[in-house]
Structure formats: C-alpha cells, structure tokens
C-alpha cells in the first residue's frame, strides 16, 4: 500500500511528557516538554528544546541547569497542567501539589513525586527556529528506591511511565521484548 505524503512536520511518537524543573529553590518553575531524549552515553548527554518565549527558558539560560523528571501516569494531570500554565503567574509546585526536593549536583529542585530525575548542566544552546535546544551533561540520576531490585537493577517497568503521542497521553503497557532479544540464541532444553 502506498503511503499518503504530507509536508515535513514534527511527528515522532511516542515521546516522553517530562516535567523539567528549573531555577533555584526560591525562584523555580516546571515546564512540560516532550522534545527530549538521550543523545550520548559517554559522557551521558541529553537535550531539551524550549521556545524562547517560555518563562522557563530564561531560568534555564541564566542558571545553565535543569532537571528532567520522568512522568508516571499518576502525574499526567500535573504534567499537562504544567505545560498549560505559565510559571510567570503561577507557582506550579504549589498549585499542582508537587514537592520540591534538593538535588545533589544542581541548584534547581527535583520533583519528589517523579520516580526518576536527571540532573543536567547545559553545555550549549543551539537556536533551531521555533525552539532552542539546550544540550546538557547528565551529572546525576536520582532514582526512587522502590525501582531498584535486590540485585541493584533499575526496574523502570515498575514506574508506570506515561507517553505522549500526537496530542494524547498513554500509560506504557506490557513488555514485548528486551534489547537484543531478536538475536539472542535460544537455550536448548536437554
């Protein structure tokens, strides 16, 4: 079947609806972004893309820091609200019942209710058009202890993470494979 062709557009899905905390303990904010991801392993690097007109843009640019807080399904309403309201007029932590938690490597707070938070330091700002990309080093990862099994393995499958696809939120569902499963040799039974 031949596909219908549309002009180029921003359509990759699903993406993570992350709550990005920024600023310092007193003057802090949360912006919800879906334009984020990991871009390098060693050193660990990530990015977020933010419109320069957003209140958080100035906080991130000035401090050179931010925290990417992963969003479980239980926080989707708060994440959506943090993307709709402006931090210039609303204390989003207070309004949406989110708790500030001190980070270990950056001055901006973590969101305590988030199961995993990536503390980031900006290394470069790249103007792209509608958004500027903040490239950053991941300098610390804060993990809810309930997601670490007795062997020390991270169990993000237990976090109930949310995904965003073309205007809608989804809760991640059942596991359908693990990295490399397609080429692993099957154990022969004796």
C-alpha positions in Angstrom: 0.0 0.0 0.0 1.4 3.4 -0.9 1.5 5.9 1.9 -0.1 9.3 1.8 2.6 12.1 1.8 2.3 15.2 4.0 4.8 18.1 4.1 7.5 17.7 6.8 6.4 18.2 10.4 7.2 17.4 14.0 5.7 13.9 14.2 7.6 11.3 16.1 5.7 9.3 18.6 5.5 8.3 21.3 7.6 10.8 23.2 8.0 11.3 27.0 5.9 14.1 28.6 8.7 15.1 31.0 8.4 17.7 33.7 11.5 19.8 33.6 12.3 21.7 36.8 14.5 24.8 36.7 15.5 27.8 38.6 16.6 27.7 42.3 14.8 26.8 45.5 13.1 30.1 45.7 12.5 31.1 42.1 11.8 27.7 40.5 9.4 26.5 37.8 8.3 23.4 36.0 7.8 23.2 32.2 6.5 20.2 30.5 8.5 19.2 27.4 8.2 16.3 25.0 11.2 17.3 22.9 13.9 15.5 24.9 16.0 12.4 24.7 19.4 10.9 25.3 22.0 11.8 22.7 25.2 10.2 24.0 26.3 7.6 26.5 29.8 8.5 27.5 29.6 11.2 28.6 25.9 11.0 29.3 24.2 13.8 27.3 20.7 14.8 26.8 18.7 17.8 25.4 15.5 19.7 25.8 14.1 22.1 23.3 12.2 25.1 24.6 10.6 28.1 23.0 12.5 31.3 23.9 9.1 32.9 24.8 8.5 30.4 27.7 9.1 31.6 31.3 11.4 28.7 32.0 13.7 29.5 29.0 15.2 32.5 30.9 15.6 30.5 34.1 17.5 27.7 32.3 19.6 30.0 30.2 20.6 32.1 33.3 21.4 29.1 35.6 22.7 26.7 33.0 20.9 23.9 34.8 17.7 21.9 34.7 16.2 18.6 35.9 14.3 16.2 33.6 11.7 14.5 35.8 10.1 11.4 34.3 6.3 11.4 34.4 4.4 8.4 35.6 0.7 8.0 34.7 -0.3 9.2 38.2 1.3 12.6 37.4 -0.1 13.1 33.9 -2.7 15.7 35.0 0.0 17.7 36.8 2.4 17.4 33.7 -0.4 18.6 31.4 -1.2 21.5 33.7 2.5 22.5 34.0 2.5 22.7 30.2 -0.6 24.9 30.0 0.0 27.4 32.8 2.9 29.9 32.9 5.3 30.0 35.7 5.4 33.8 35.4 2.0 33.9 37.1 1.6 30.5 38.9 3.8 28.6 41.4 3.3 25.2 39.7 4.8 23.3 42.6 2.2 24.7 45.0 -0.8 24.8 42.5 -0.3 21.1 41.4 0.7 19.6 44.7 4.3 18.8 43.7 7.1 18.6 46.2 10.5 20.3 45.8 13.4 18.0 46.6 17.0 19.2 46.8 19.2 17.9 44.0 22.7 16.7 44.6 24.6 18.4 41.7 22.4 21.3 40.5 20.7 24.2 42.3 17.2 23.6 40.8 14.9 21.3 42.7 13.8 17.8 41.7 10.2 16.8 41.7 9.9 14.4 44.6 6.9 12.5 43.2 8.8 11.7 40.0 10.3 8.2 40.0 13.5 9.2 38.2 15.1 12.6 37.8 18.1 13.5 35.6 20.2 16.4 36.9 21.6 18.3 33.9 24.1 21.1 33.2 23.8 23.0 30.0 26.9 22.8 27.7 25.5 24.5 24.6 22.4 26.4 23.4 21.5 25.8 19.7 18.9 28.1 18.1 16.8 26.0 15.8 13.8 28.2 14.8 10.7 27.9 16.9 12.7 26.3 19.8 16.3 26.5 21.1 17.9 23.2 22.0 19.7 23.1 25.4 22.4 20.4 25.1 23.4 19.2 28.6 25.5 16.7 30.5 23.6 14.4 32.8 25.6 14.9 36.1 23.4 12.8 38.4 20.4 10.5 38.2 18.0 10.3 41.2 16.0 7.1 41.5 13.1 6.2 43.7 14.5 3.2 45.8 11.3 1.2 45.1 12.5 0.9 41.4 15.8 -0.8 42.4 15.5 -4.6 42.8 17.5 -6.7 45.3 20.3 -7.1 42.7 20.7 -3.4 42.2 19.0 -3.4 38.8 16.8 -0.4 37.8 13.2 -1.6 37.2 11.7 1.3 35.2 9.0 -1.1 34.1 7.6 -0.7 37.6 7.4 3.1 37.4 4.1 3.3 35.4 5.6 5.8 33.0 3.5 7.8 30.6 4.0 8.5 26.9 2.6 11.3 24.7 1.6 10.7 21.1 0.2 13.4 18.8 -1.8 15.2 21.5 -2.8 12.2 23.6 -1.3 10.7 26.8 -0.8 6.9 27.3 0.4 4.7 30.1 3.1 2.3 29.0 1.8 -1.2 28.8 3.1 -4.7 28.7 6.7 -5.6 27.9 7.2 -7.0 24.4 11.0 -7.6 24.4 14.4 -6.6 25.8 17.3 -5.0 24.0 19.0 -7.7 21.8 16.2 -10.3 22.2 15.8 -10.6 18.4 19.4 -12.0 18.0 19.8 -14.0 21.3 20.3 -17.7 21.0 17.6 -19.8 22.5 18.6 -22.2 25.3 18.4 -25.8 24.1 16.5 -28.0 26.5 18.1 -31.3 27.5 
